[in-house]
Structures are given as C-alpha cells and as structure tokens.
Amino acid sequence: MGNSNVSVWILGDQLLAHHPALMAACDRFPRAQVRIVMVESAGRLRKLAYQRKKLVLILSAMRHYAQELRAQGYSVDYIHAESAVEGLRAHVTRHAPQRLYTMAAAEYPGRQLQQRHLAARLDCPVTVVENTQFLVGRYDPYPRPEEGKRVIMEHFYRAMRRHFDLLITPDN
C-alpha cells in the first residue's frame, strides 16, 4: 500500500467515542489515509481471569465498536492473533504505515510495551498519546509532594472532588 498512510491501534478497553489517538491521527492526515487496527489476542484472553460471559461481552464490544467505526467511514483492520504484537506485525507487514498512533494503555506492562519496545518490534515509529480515561492524568493536586511528606488519600480525594465538582455539598 505504500507509505502515505498511518494506523491507529485501539485497545479493547479503549472503546471511546472520541478516541485521542484517532483524533491525533485525523488532525495530521486525511481520513482516507488513516487505518484503524484492533487485535483480538488469544493469549491475552486466556491470561485474563474473567468469566466466560465477561469475555464474550468484551469481544462483542470490540466487534461492535469496529463496526461503528466502519459505518463512520474508517478503514478497520480487525485481526485475530496469538498476541497483540503478532497481530500488529501482521498489520504493519500488510499495510506499511508510516506511523502507528495509540493511546497509552491503562496497565503498566502495556504502557511499557508501547513506550519502550513497540517501535523496535514493529519496525515502525509509534506515537503514544495520553490516556484520557483517568481524571488524575489531567489534574494532579500534588504534582510534586515535599520530600518525606505523606500524602493522605482522604485529602487527595477531597482535592479531586473539589477540582472536578463531584460529590460536593454546598459547604464543601
């Protein structure tokens, strides 16, 4: 397919209406050059200690999300593979994107893969955008706590509730 396209890897727990990685790619490239890749990883599914019904729900949500994206005019490469990296390698081999966009994973091991190893394993540049699923990433009431000082979680949560005006009574 040439190098005039980019890909966006959307993880199964990131089925957002306004996905930040997709928006970042679409800000820089025409929609016709943006291809979405989603991977059903058999190894990951075996590893999760979920009930069968929950796994069915997760897979159904992923497949429906892919269909919604197709209905919006996006090209979606939905891959079944043993691992996410194996699926992404197959995608990169088939489509040769000039860059892969993805939103930072919620789990630490996934973020480490994305930020440290993925570009080398795929032989493709990777842009990891901030995960917007967590409020703390956008506002941290204690960005640099004093050395040796304990941050009490009650105070942290109270500061978060005040900032986002959540669960607050008129007298705070």
Residue, then its C-alpha position, 0 to 999 in steps of 0.5 A: m500500500g505504500n507509505s502515505n498512510v498511518s494506523v491507529w491501534i485501539l485497545g479493547d478497553q479503549l472503546l471511546a467515542h472520541h478516541p485521542a489517538l484517532m483524533a491525533a491521527c485525523d488532525r495530521f492526515p486525511r481520513a482516507q489515509v488513516r487505518i484503524v487496527m484492533v487485535e483480538s489476542a488469544g493469549r491475552l484472553r486466556k491470561l485474563a481471569y474473567q468469566r466466560k460471559k465477561l469475555v464474550l461481552i468484551l469481544s462483542a464490544m470490540r466487534h461492535y465498536a469496529q463496526e461503528l467505526r466502519a459505518q463512520g467511514y474508517s478503514v478497520d483492520y480487525i485481526h485475530a492473533e496469538s498476541a497483540v504484537e503478532g497481530l500488529r506485525a501482521h498489520v504493519t507487514r500488510h499495510a506499511p504505515q508510516r506511523l502507528y498512533t495509540m493511546a497509552a494503555a491503562e496497565y503498566p506492562g502495556r504502557q511499557l510495551q508501547q513506550r519502550h519496545l513497540a517501535a523496535r518490534l514493529d519496525c515502525p515509529v509509534t506515537v503514544v498519546e495520553n490516556t484520557q480515561f483517568l481524571v488524575g492524568r489531567y489534574d494532579p493536586y500534588p504534582r510534586p509532594e515535599e520530600g518525606k511528606r505523606v500524602i493522605m488519600e482522604h485529602f487527595y480525594r477531597a482535592m479531586r472532588r473539589h477540582f472536578d465538582l463531584l460529590i460536593t455539598p454546598d459547604n464543601 
